[in-house]
Amino acid sequence: MENATKALIIAGAIIIAIVLISLGVMVLGIGQDQVGQTTDLMTSQAVETFNSTLTGYIGDSIKGSSIRALFSKVNAMNAQARANQTGREVVFDEGIKSLNQINNSKTYKVEATYDNDGYISALTVTEKKPTTTTES
């Protein structure tokens, strides 16, 4: 009878140990999920912050003075990216690529290209042609 009691106590201890280990594994899994969600949130906020400095300049009717400000901002961002070695530089592809091509009295169209991570990687600046109206 004593051996049966001891066997039941040992079996109970083993079951309690298995339950505690299972709870520990479950808590660790939940913790890792939370860390993953926090990392995803931080990444999306970083993308949003980076892009927000440029999105105000994207559109169909941007004044020449704003385009000059955009060029200055992008040049400053690129200099900082090179200094910090972050690798997030924005290029001007196609269209207007230098300040010398900008006339303050004209209107421009700015379009953005995004990389796979959602960051703005390139801007295309083109002069907006004046619209002509025809009367019937």
N, C-alpha and C positions, 0 to 999 in steps of 0.2 A: 504494500500500500504506500509506503514511503517513497519507493522508486517511482510509482505512478504520479505522485504529487510533485516530485522533483522534475519529472519529465514534462508535466503540464506547466510548471513555472518556467522551465527553460524554453518551451514552445511559446509561451506568452511573451517572454523577453525577446525572442527572435522576431515575433510578429510586431512588437513595439518598435524594435530597431528598424525593421523594414519600413514601417509607417513613417518614422522620423527621417530616414534617408529619402524616402519618396517626397516628403514635404520639403526637405532641403533642396532637392533637385527642382521641384516645382517653383520654389521661391527664386532660385537662381535663374530659371527660365523667364520668369516674369520680369526680373531685374534686367536681364539682357534685352528683352523686348522694349522696356522703358528707355534704356540707353540708346537703342536703335532708333526709336521714335524721336528722341531728343536730338540725336545727330541729324536725322532727316530734317527736322524743323530748323536747326541751326544752318544747315546747308541751304534750305530754301530762303531763309532770311538773308544769308550772305548774297545769294543771287539777286534777290529783290533790292538789297541795298546798293549793290554794284550797278545794276541796271537803272535804278531810280535817278542816278546822277546824269543819265543821258536821255531818258525817255521824254523829258520835257522838250527836247530838241527834235524829236521825231514827228514828222507831219508833212502836210502838203503845202503849207504857206508859211514858211519860216523866213523871217527877215534876214538880210545880209549881216546885220550887226549881231544877231543871235548865232549865225553860222560862224562868225569870227570867235565868239565866246565858246562855241562848241569845239572849235579847233584848239583853242587855248586849254580848255578843260581836258580834252583827250590827250594833248601833249603832256600836261601835268600828270595825268593818271598813268600814262605810259612811262614817264620818267620815274614815278614812284614804284611802279611794277618792276622796272629794271633794277632799281636800287634795293628793293626788298626781295627781289628774285621770286616774285609770286607767279610770274608767267602769264598774267592776265592783261594782255595788251589789246587795244582796239585799233584797227587799221581803217583807212579810208580806201575803199576799193571802187574802181570805176568812177566816172564822173569827176567832180572837183576834188583835187587832192592837196591843194596848198592854199594858203591865205591870199596869195597874189591873184588867184582866179575869182575872188569874191568881190562883188560890188555891193556896197551897203544899200543902194537904192533898188536892188532887185530882190525877188522872192525866190526861195529855193524849196526843193522837196528833199526830205531826209528819210531814208529807209534803213532799217537795222537788219543785220543777219545775226542769228544766234548759233552758238556752238551746241554740242550734244548735252552739255550740262545746264543749258538755259541762259548762259551769260551772253551779253552782246559782244560779238567778236569783230564785227565790221560795220561800217556805216557807208552808205552811198548817198552822196550829195549831188543833186542835179539842179540846174537852173530851171525854174518853172517858166514856161513860155506864157506870155500874156494871152488871155483868151480873146478871141475876136467874136463879136456878136454880129449876126446878120439880121436885118429887119426884113420882114415879109411884106 
